[in-house]
Amino acid sequence: QVQLVESGGGLVQAGGSLRLSCAASTNIISTNAMGWYRQAPGNQRELVAVVGTGGVTNYADSVKGRFTISRDYAKNTMYLQMNSLRPEDTSVYYCTAKWGVRAYWGQGTQVTVSS
């Protein structure tokens, strides 16, 4: 059973930065895609950023230019560097990874941005 474990969330002031990590229990080089989603209370889960085959990335319009998704294959870890954080970025952030037709999710990490 694949496990994904997020870390790096916390409380930060508006304009600050955080880096989220998603450590996988297995080799990530064979994934079809990996990504970050977020869900605020009362809202649906939304895509934040995704990286697919060949390193092609896609970002939600609301985070373009501020967030960067990356992977370290040696560490089997995906990252989300979040800069210029805004109060509206406050959410639980989830990482996901897909091997073949099966997708796995982490447990989520809380990010709170104070104004």
Disulfide bonds with the S-S distance in Angstrom:
Cys22-Cys95 2.14
